[in-house]
Amino acid sequence: MSDAAEDIREVQITLPDGAVRGYPSGVTGAGIAESLSKSLSKAAIAATVNGRLTDLSQPITEDSSVAIHTVKDEAIALELIRHDAAHIMARAVQEIWPDVKVTIGPVIENGWYYDFDRAEPFTTEDLAAIEKKMREIIALRDPVTTEVWERDRAIRHYEALNEPYKVELVGMIPEGQNIRMYWHGPWQDLCRGPHLAHTGQVPADAFKLMSVAGAYWRGDSSRPMLQRIYGTAFRSKDDLKQHLYRLEEAAKRDHRKLGREMKLFHMQEEAPGMVFWHPDGWTLYRTLEDYMRRRLRQADYKEIRTPQVVDRKLWEASGHWEAYQEHMFLVEVEEEHAREKRINALKPMNCPCHVQVYNQGLKSYRDLPLRLAEFGACHRYEPSGSMHGLMRVRGFTQDDAHIFCTEDQIESECAGFISLLSSVYADLGFAKFDIKLSTRPEVRIGSDETWDKVEGALENAILQVGVPYQVDPGEGAFYGPKLDFKLTDAIGREWQCGTFQVDAQLPDRLGAEYVGEDGDKHRPYMLHRAILGSFERFTGVLIEHFAGRFPLWLAPRQVVVAPIVSGANDYAEQIMMALRAKGVRAEADLRNEKINYKVREHSLAKVPVILAVGAREVADRTVSIRRLGEQRTEERPVDLTMARLVTEAMPPDLARAD
């Protein structure tokens, strides 16, 4: 074919609505957008060609499916805006300080960072200057262009610019892989792309530079220490404002800060990743545990207890020794008369031990489903840098349970579990949660027929309870599909807590059986399930969700009776004892302090109810009620007040049964 014929050759472009249009070979996403409408051409930010996101300037030389994206495509728009903002920030830095060396600037959750080599540390004033320069660059609406270069040319380019980090990065790119260079106006960077069409497509009022931190080059402590600037960006000013509000709220609600202020718990370097619970914190923990124990009992779970330290033989049989050993705490014991040390492990999970309980005695199909629950203390080695207060620890207790059942019982057990989880989350103040269904991976055990049946059972169970869900194809375990449950807290953050996993492998590895109706022996399915996940992490979530202002039934200290004058001390103690007799966690503050001081101190400690009593209250048999967060006090008869508080302090499951 001649060059002239090639120039006029058409490619067939299939649009998202199914329409097919012919364009000259080499047409770009920008050209397609312009042919469709002026408004689309103006709003276009990128294109997806045959499933791959590309720049609008990328030529299309073969028949393709093409979608044009605008800022309305949230996930794509945020990725591109943040990526371009990183480049614009680096350009701004080098325009202000030309001697600064640039390295890498990836997109991360909610924003980006870029690492710089600069002799002087960046200051808060520097960040403000960078932001100002970035807005100037955005206002220029400089075009974003790209070229593919040979390796040697790219190295010579960066050597000439005295950019040693870029020279090293080019050298790390595998032979034969494209080396793509991007220009944002006159400023250039090495990048895979894609990018926006021009700098003006980054919203000038929807980004903010957040902080500066140190970071070793390529994470290697033997390499230079760089300065990392973090930024965040959104599609609109309102979105940015909401994000900054959530960050501010999250800082106020930080469970580590509130844990100290409310004297709930602490952690220290002598026991990394382990929690020291203080009296009020342990009261909160036990209140939650007692509630879960009652809910499980009502749902016909049988509570068990299994050992903390188990011989490696069981972990080898279950497969955990090979797959999970690096996360296990090992215990070597010199057994009497033994030739070698016996190696045990602190259990990192409860499942193999639960199979041991199941295996005691012959089981019939009439015994199934069998629901075994344990508040099982587990230990897992987590790297020191990954631990975060109660949210990620090395020692924790799971609200763990395993259901042994037949294949035909999976759907009903799953539906029952979702119903229980939904009720528990509602009782604990979480009105909204979502479900993710992870389906069969490429590498798996079991027939397609079995996977079809089990996946269908989980999906039918979700449909029964009418909860929104999404499918995550291929992300199930090799032995079975699973459900993950994400709840939404008071400021819109999602927390993955509950889980439901179908497992046919572990019962097989550990020899679990039951006698079926046909008289033959069969393997049961093992359903791994948890609602809270771990008590430690869920307690942290609760602290942040309620900002320490727990509902009365959960609050560690529910009521403080505070005398205004010493003559009311006996009356205060009488009220305290009467409340305690009814199960209310009450205290009397008899210190010789002014009432305003007592109220302020107990309010800071997030005590839900303060009952102030003075000479008048003693004479009238009343109390002055002050609730947390309210300025107004209310004087009420003491008997009526105590009756109301007893009702309010009752856990929701007991209140329903009352």
C-alpha positions in Angstrom: 0.0 0.0 0.0 1.4 3.4 -0.9 2.0 6.2 1.7 -0.9 8.2 0.2 -3.3 5.3 0.5 -2.2 4.8 4.1 -2.9 8.5 4.8 -6.5 8.1 3.7 -7.2 4.7 5.2 -10.1 4.8 7.6 -10.4 3.2 11.0 -13.7 2.1 12.4 -14.4 3.6 15.9 -17.1 2.0 18.1 -18.5 4.5 20.6 -20.0 3.6 24.0 -23.6 3.8 22.7 -22.7 1.1 20.0 -22.5 3.6 17.1 -19.7 3.0 14.6 -18.0 5.9 12.8 -15.2 6.0 10.3 -12.2 8.3 10.8 -8.9 8.8 9.1 -6.1 6.6 10.5 -4.2 8.5 13.1 -7.3 10.3 14.5 -6.9 11.2 18.1 -9.3 11.2 21.1 -9.4 15.0 20.8 -10.4 14.7 17.2 -13.2 12.2 17.9 -14.5 14.5 20.7 -14.5 17.5 18.4 -16.4 15.6 15.8 -19.1 14.6 18.3 -19.8 18.0 19.8 -18.2 21.3 20.7 -19.2 20.9 24.3 -17.6 17.4 24.6 -14.5 18.7 22.9 -14.2 21.5 25.5 -14.9 19.2 28.4 -12.8 16.1 27.3 -9.8 15.2 29.5 -8.8 11.7 28.3 -9.9 8.7 26.2 -10.1 5.0 26.8 -9.1 3.1 23.7 -9.7 -0.7 23.7 -9.9 -0.6 27.4 -6.7 1.4 28.0 -6.7 5.0 29.3 -4.8 7.3 27.0 -4.0 10.9 26.3 -6.4 12.7 24.0 -3.4 13.3 21.7 -2.6 9.6 21.2 -3.1 8.6 17.5 -5.5 5.7 16.8 -4.3 3.6 13.8 -6.6 0.6 14.0 -10.3 -0.2 14.5 -11.0 0.5 18.1 -13.6 0.9 20.8 -13.3 4.5 22.2 -14.8 6.3 25.1 -14.2 10.0 25.7 -13.9 11.1 29.4 -14.8 14.3 31.1 -14.5 15.5 34.7 -17.8 13.8 35.4 -16.0 10.4 35.2 -15.0 10.7 38.9 -12.3 8.0 39.3 -10.6 8.8 36.0 -10.8 12.5 36.5 -9.3 12.3 40.0 -6.4 10.1 38.9 -5.5 12.5 36.1 -6.0 15.7 38.1 -3.8 14.4 40.9 -1.2 13.1 38.5 -1.0 16.5 36.6 -1.0 18.4 39.9 2.1 16.4 40.9 3.9 17.5 37.7 2.7 21.1 38.1 3.9 21.2 41.6 7.4 19.9 40.6 7.5 22.5 37.8 6.5 25.2 40.3 9.3 24.1 42.7 11.9 24.2 40.0 10.7 27.6 38.7 11.1 29.0 42.2 14.3 27.1 43.1 16.1 26.0 39.9 18.8 24.0 41.7 16.3 21.6 43.2 16.6 18.0 41.8 13.3 16.1 41.0 12.7 12.4 41.5 9.2 10.8 41.4 5.7 12.0 42.1 3.0 9.2 42.2 -0.7 9.5 42.8 -1.8 8.1 46.2 -5.1 7.9 48.0 -6.7 11.3 48.0 -3.8 13.0 46.4 -0.1 12.7 45.5 3.4 13.3 46.7 6.7 14.3 45.0 10.2 13.8 46.3 12.8 16.5 46.0 16.5 16.8 46.7 16.9 20.3 48.2 19.6 21.5 50.6 17.2 23.7 52.6 14.1 22.2 54.3 10.8 23.3 52.9 8.8 25.5 55.2 5.1 26.4 55.6 5.8 29.6 53.8 7.4 27.7 51.0 4.3 25.6 50.5 2.2 28.8 50.2 4.6 30.1 47.6 4.5 26.8 45.7 0.7 26.8 45.7 0.7 30.4 44.3 3.1 29.4 41.5 1.0 26.3 40.7 -2.1 28.5 40.2 -0.1 30.7 37.9 0.9 27.7 35.8 -2.6 26.4 35.7 -3.8 29.9 34.5 -1.4 29.6 31.6 -3.3 26.6 30.2 0.0 25.3 28.8 -0.5 22.3 26.5 0.6 18.8 27.7 2.6 17.0 25.0 4.4 13.7 24.9 7.1 11.8 22.9 8.7 8.4 23.1 12.5 8.5 23.2 15.4 6.1 22.9 17.1 5.2 26.2 20.4 6.9 25.3 18.7 10.1 24.3 16.8 10.3 27.6 20.0 9.7 29.6 21.9 12.4 27.7 19.0 14.8 28.2 18.9 14.3 32.0 22.7 14.3 32.3 22.7 17.7 30.6 20.1 18.9 33.0 22.1 17.6 36.0 19.1 15.4 37.1 20.9 12.3 38.5 17.7 10.7 39.9 16.1 10.8 36.5 19.2 9.2 34.9 19.0 6.4 37.4 15.2 5.9 36.8 15.8 5.7 33.0 18.5 3.1 33.6 15.9 1.0 35.6 13.4 0.8 32.7 13.6 -2.7 31.1 15.2 -3.0 27.7 12.6 -2.7 24.9 10.1 -0.7 27.1 9.0 2.7 25.8 10.6 5.7 27.5 7.8 8.3 27.5 8.6 11.9 28.1 6.0 14.5 29.0 6.0 18.3 28.7 3.7 20.5 30.7 4.4 23.7 28.8 8.3 24.1 28.9 8.8 21.8 31.9 9.5 18.1 31.2 9.3 14.9 33.2 9.7 11.1 32.7 6.3 9.4 33.0 4.2 6.6 31.8 1.1 8.9 31.6 -1.6 9.5 30.6 -2.1 13.2 31.4 -4.7 15.9 30.8 -4.7 18.0 27.6 -3.4 21.2 29.2 -2.5 22.6 32.7 -5.8 24.6 32.9 -7.7 21.3 33.3 -6.5 21.1 36.9 -9.0 23.0 39.0 -7.1 25.9 40.5 -9.3 26.2 43.6 -9.5 22.4 44.4 -6.0 21.5 45.5 -3.9 22.0 48.6 -0.4 21.2 49.7 -0.7 19.4 53.0 2.7 18.6 54.5 6.4 17.9 54.1 8.2 14.7 55.3 11.5 13.0 54.9 11.9 10.0 52.6 15.0 8.0 51.6 15.6 7.7 47.9 14.0 4.4 46.8 13.2 3.6 50.5 16.9 2.8 51.2 18.3 4.3 54.4 21.8 4.2 52.8 20.6 6.5 50.0 20.1 10.3 50.2 17.3 11.7 52.4 14.8 13.6 50.2 12.0 16.0 51.0 8.5 14.7 50.2 5.7 17.2 49.7 2.2 15.8 50.0 -0.8 17.4 48.2 -4.4 16.7 47.7 -6.7 17.6 44.8 -10.4 17.1 43.9 -12.7 18.0 41.0 -14.2 21.0 42.7 -13.7 23.5 45.5 -16.6 22.0 47.5 -15.1 18.5 47.2 -11.8 19.8 48.6 -13.6 21.6 51.4 -15.5 18.4 52.4 -12.2 16.5 52.4 -10.4 19.0 54.6 -13.4 19.0 56.9 -13.2 15.2 57.2 -9.5 15.4 57.9 -10.2 18.0 60.6 -12.9 15.8 62.1 -10.7 12.7 61.9 -8.0 14.5 63.8 -10.5 15.5 66.5 -11.7 11.9 66.6 -8.3 10.2 66.6 -8.8 7.2 68.9 -5.2 7.5 70.2 -5.8 11.1 71.3 -9.2 10.3 72.8 -7.8 7.1 74.4 -5.3 9.2 76.3 -7.8 12.0 77.2 -10.5 9.5 78.4 -7.9 7.2 80.0 -9.1 4.2 78.1 -5.8 2.5 77.1 -2.2 3.1 76.3 0.6 1.3 74.4 4.4 1.3 75.1 7.6 0.1 73.5 8.1 -2.7 75.9 5.1 -4.5 74.3 4.9 -3.2 70.7 1.5 -3.7 69.2 -0.1 -4.8 72.5 -2.8 -2.9 74.4 -2.7 -1.9 78.0 -6.4 -1.4 78.9 -7.2 1.0 81.7 -10.3 0.5 83.9 -12.6 2.6 81.7 -11.3 1.2 78.5 -11.7 -2.4 79.8 -15.2 -1.6 80.8 -16.0 -0.4 77.3 -14.3 -3.6 75.9 -16.2 -5.9 78.2 -19.5 -4.2 77.5 -19.0 -4.8 73.8 -17.9 -8.4 74.5 -20.9 -9.1 76.7 -23.2 -7.7 74.1 -21.7 -9.9 71.4 -21.8 -12.9 73.6 -25.6 -12.5 74.1 -26.2 -11.9 70.4 -24.3 -15.1 69.5 -26.1 -17.1 72.1 -29.5 -15.9 70.7 -28.3 -17.0 67.2 -27.6 -20.5 68.5 -23.8 -20.3 68.5 -21.9 -22.5 71.0 -19.0 -20.7 72.6 -15.7 -22.6 73.0 -12.2 -21.8 74.1 -9.0 -23.2 72.4 -5.3 -23.0 73.4 -3.1 -20.0 72.8 0.0 -22.0 72.1 -0.2 -24.9 69.6 2.5 -27.3 68.2 3.8 -26.5 64.7 2.4 -29.9 63.6 -1.1 -28.5 63.5 0.0 -25.5 61.6 1.8 -27.7 59.1 -1.3 -29.8 58.6 -3.5 -26.8 58.1 -1.1 -25.2 55.6 -0.5 -22.1 57.7 3.1 -23.0 58.6 4.1 -22.8 54.9 2.0 -19.8 54.0 1.9 -17.7 57.2 5.0 -18.6 59.3 6.7 -15.2 58.9 3.7 -13.6 60.7 3.7 -16.1 63.6 5.3 -15.8 67.0 7.2 -19.0 67.7 7.7 -20.5 71.1 10.5 -23.1 71.6 10.1 -25.5 74.5 12.7 -27.9 75.8 10.5 -30.9 76.7 11.9 -33.2 79.3 13.8 -36.2 77.8 13.3 -34.8 74.3 16.2 -34.9 71.9 15.3 -31.6 70.3 13.3 -28.5 71.2 9.6 -28.6 70.5 8.4 -25.7 68.3 5.1 -24.2 69.1 3.4 -21.0 67.8 1.1 -18.5 69.4 -2.0 -18.9 67.3 -2.5 -16.2 64.6 -6.0 -17.4 63.9 -8.5 -19.8 65.4 -9.7 -21.9 62.5 -7.5 -25.0 62.8 -8.3 -25.3 66.5 -12.0 -25.1 65.9 -11.7 -28.0 63.5 -10.1 -29.9 66.4 -13.2 -29.3 68.5 -15.5 -30.3 65.7 -13.5 -33.6 65.2 -14.2 -34.8 68.7 -16.9 -37.4 68.2 -18.7 -38.6 65.1 -21.0 -36.0 63.6 -24.2 -36.7 61.7 -25.9 -34.5 59.1 -28.5 -34.0 61.9 -25.8 -32.1 63.9 -25.4 -29.6 61.2 -25.2 -26.7 61.0 -22.9 -26.5 64.0 -21.9 -22.9 64.9 -18.7 -22.7 67.1 -17.8 -19.3 68.4 -14.7 -18.1 70.3 -13.5 -14.7 71.5 -10.1 -16.0 70.5 -6.9 -14.1 71.5 -4.5 -14.2 68.5 -1.0 -12.8 67.8 0.4 -11.9 64.5 3.8 -10.3 63.7 3.1 -6.9 62.1 6.1 -4.7 60.9 6.6 -1.9 63.4 6.0 0.8 60.7 2.5 -0.6 59.9 1.1 -0.6 63.5 -1.4 2.2 64.2 -3.0 2.5 67.7 -5.8 0.0 68.1 -6.4 -0.2 64.3 -3.4 -2.5 63.6 -1.9 -4.4 66.5 0.1 -7.6 67.2 -2.2 -8.9 69.9 -5.9 -8.9 69.4 -9.1 -10.8 70.1 -11.5 -11.8 67.3 -15.2 -12.2 67.5 -14.6 -15.4 65.6 -16.9 -18.2 64.7 -16.9 -21.1 62.3 -20.1 -22.7 60.9 -19.8 -26.4 59.8 -22.6 -27.2 57.4 -23.6 -29.0 54.2 -23.5 -27.4 50.8 -27.3 -27.0 50.8 -27.1 -25.0 54.1 -24.6 -22.3 52.9 -27.3 -19.9 51.6 -29.5 -20.0 54.7 -26.5 -19.7 57.0 -25.2 -16.7 55.0 -28.5 -15.0 55.0 -28.8 -15.5 58.8 -25.3 -14.1 59.3 -26.0 -11.0 57.2 -29.2 -10.4 59.2 -27.3 -10.8 62.5 -24.5 -8.5 61.3 -27.0 -5.9 60.1 -28.7 -5.9 63.5 -25.4 -5.7 65.4 -24.2 -2.8 63.3 -27.4 -0.9 63.8 -27.3 -1.4 67.5 -23.7 0.0 67.5 -24.7 3.1 65.6 -23.8 2.2 62.0 -26.9 2.6 59.8 -25.1 1.9 56.5 -22.8 -0.8 55.3 -21.9 -2.3 51.9 -21.0 -5.8 50.8 -18.3 -6.9 48.4 -18.7 -10.4 46.9 -15.3 -11.8 45.8 -15.6 -14.6 43.2 -13.5 -17.4 41.9 -9.8 -16.7 41.1 -8.1 -18.2 38.1 -6.1 -20.6 40.3 -8.6 -22.5 42.5 -9.7 -25.9 43.7 -13.1 -27.5 43.1 -15.3 -27.8 40.0 -17.0 -25.0 38.2 -20.3 -26.6 39.1 -19.5 -26.3 42.8 -18.3 -22.7 42.4 -21.4 -21.8 40.5 -23.6 -23.3 43.3 -21.6 -21.7 46.2 -21.3 -18.2 44.6 -25.0 -18.4 43.7 -25.8 -19.2 47.4 -23.9 -16.1 48.6 -25.5 -13.9 46.0 -29.0 -15.2 46.8 -28.4 -14.6 50.5 -27.5 -11.0 49.9 -30.6 -10.5 47.7 -32.7 -11.9 50.5 -31.7 -9.1 52.9 -31.7 -6.4 50.3 -28.3 -4.8 51.0 -26.4 -3.1 48.2 -23.4 -5.1 47.0 -20.7 -5.2 44.3 -18.9 -8.1 42.7 -15.1 -8.2 42.8 -14.4 -10.8 40.1 -11.5 -13.2 40.7 -10.7 -11.9 44.2 -12.0 -14.9 46.1 -9.7 -17.3 47.9 -8.5 -20.3 46.0 -10.8 -22.5 48.1 -14.0 -20.5 48.0 -15.7 -17.1 47.5 -16.1 -14.6 50.3 -18.0 -11.5 51.4 -16.5 -8.4 52.9 -18.6 -6.0 54.8 -17.7 -2.2 54.9 -19.5 0.0 57.3 -19.7 3.8 57.1 -18.9 6.0 60.1 -20.2 9.4 61.2 -17.9 11.3 58.9 -18.3 9.1 55.8 -15.2 6.9 56.2 -15.5 3.2 55.3 -14.2 0.5 57.6 -13.9 -3.2 56.5 -14.8 -5.2 59.5 -17.0 -8.2 58.9 -16.2 -11.1 56.7 -17.9 -14.4 55.5 -15.7 -17.0 53.7 -16.7 -20.4 52.3 -14.0 -23.0 52.8 -14.0 -26.6 51.7 -10.2 -27.0 52.0 -9.4 -26.8 55.7 -12.0 -29.5 56.7 -10.4 -31.7 54.1 -6.8 -31.0 55.2 -7.7 -31.7 58.9 -10.0 -34.6 58.4 -13.4 -33.2 59.3 -16.3 -35.5 58.4 -20.0 -36.1 59.0 -22.3 -39.0 58.2 -24.9 -38.1 55.6 -28.4 -39.3 55.1 -26.9 -41.9 52.7 -24.8 -43.4 55.5 -21.6 -42.4 53.8 -19.0 -40.0 55.2 -18.8 -36.5 53.7 -16.7 -33.4 54.2 -18.6 -30.4 55.7 -18.1 -26.9 54.5 -16.5 -24.5 56.9 -17.8 -21.0 57.0 -15.4 -18.5 58.5 -17.2 -15.4 59.8 -16.7 -12.4 61.9 -18.8 -9.3 62.6 -16.5 -6.9 64.4 -13.3 -8.4 63.1 -11.2 -7.7 66.2 -12.4 -6.1 69.4 -9.3 -3.9 69.5 -9.8 -2.5 66.0 -13.6 -2.2 66.3 -13.2 -0.4 69.6 -11.0 2.1 67.8 -13.6 2.5 65.1 -16.3 3.1 67.8 -14.2 5.7 69.6 -13.7 7.7 66.3 -17.3 7.2 65.1 -18.8 8.6 68.3 -15.8 11.0 68.9 -15.8 9.5 72.4 -19.4 10.5 73.1 -20.8 7.0 73.4 -24.4 6.2 73.7 -25.3 5.7 77.4 -25.3 1.9 77.2 -21.7 1.8 75.9 -20.2 4.6 77.9 -17.6 3.3 80.4 -18.8 5.8 83.0 -22.4 6.4 82.5 -23.4 8.7 85.3 -21.5 10.9 87.7 -23.4 12.3 90.7 -21.7 15.6 91.8 -22.6 17.4 95.0 -22.6 21.2 94.9 -22.1 21.4 98.7 -20.6 18.9 101.2 -24.0 18.6 102.9 -25.3 16.8 99.8 -22.6 14.1 99.9 -24.8 11.5 101.6 -27.6 12.1 99.2 -25.2 11.8 96.2 -23.9 8.5 97.5 -27.5 7.2 98.0 -28.3 8.0 94.4 -25.1 6.4 93.2 -25.7 3.2 95.1 -29.3 3.0 93.9 -28.2 3.4 90.3 -25.5 0.7 90.7 -28.0 -1.7 92.2 -30.0 -1.3 88.9 -26.9 -2.0 86.8 -26.0 1.6 85.9 -22.3 2.4 86.0 -22.5 5.4 88.4 -19.9 7.3 90.4 -20.1 10.0 93.1 -17.6 12.9 92.9 -17.3 13.9 96.5 -14.1 16.0 96.1 -14.1 19.5 97.7 -14.1 21.2 94.3 -16.5 23.8 92.8 -19.3 22.2 90.7 -18.2 24.1 87.5 -14.8 22.4 87.9 -16.4 19.0 88.3 -18.7 19.5 85.3 -15.9 20.7 83.1 -13.6 17.7 84.0 -16.3 15.1 83.5 -17.5 16.7 80.3 -13.9 16.5 78.9 -13.9 12.8 79.9 -17.1 12.4 77.9 -19.3 11.2 80.7 -22.8 11.2 79.2 -24.8 12.3 82.3 -23.9 14.5 85.3 -26.4 14.8 88.2 -25.7 17.9 90.3 -27.2 17.9 93.8 -27.2 20.7 96.3 -29.2 21.7 99.4 -32.3 22.4 97.4 -32.2 19.0 95.6 -31.7 17.2 98.9 -34.8 19.0 100.3 -36.9 18.4 97.2 -35.7 14.9 96.4 -34.6 16.1 92.9 -31.5 16.2 90.8 -30.2 18.7 88.2 -29.5 16.8 85.0 -26.7 17.9 82.6 -26.2 15.8 79.5 -23.0 15.8 77.5 -22.9 18.5 74.9 -25.8 20.5 76.3 -25.5 23.8 78.2 -28.9 23.6 79.8 -29.6 21.7 83.0 -33.0 20.3 84.0 -34.3 19.7 87.5 -36.3 16.5 87.8 -37.5 14.2 90.6 -34.8 11.7 91.6 -36.9 8.6 91.3 -38.2 9.5 87.9 -34.7 10.4 86.7 -33.2 7.1 88.0 -35.9 5.1 86.3 -35.3 6.9 83.0 -31.5 6.4 83.2 -31.9 2.7 84.0 -34.0 2.3 80.8 -31.5 4.4 78.7 -28.5 2.5 80.0 -29.9 -0.9 79.0 -28.1 -2.5 76.0 -30.4 -2.5 72.9 -30.7 -6.3 72.7 -31.9 -6.5 76.3 -34.2 -3.5 75.8 -35.9 -5.4 73.0 -36.3 -8.4 75.1 -37.6 -6.5 78.1 
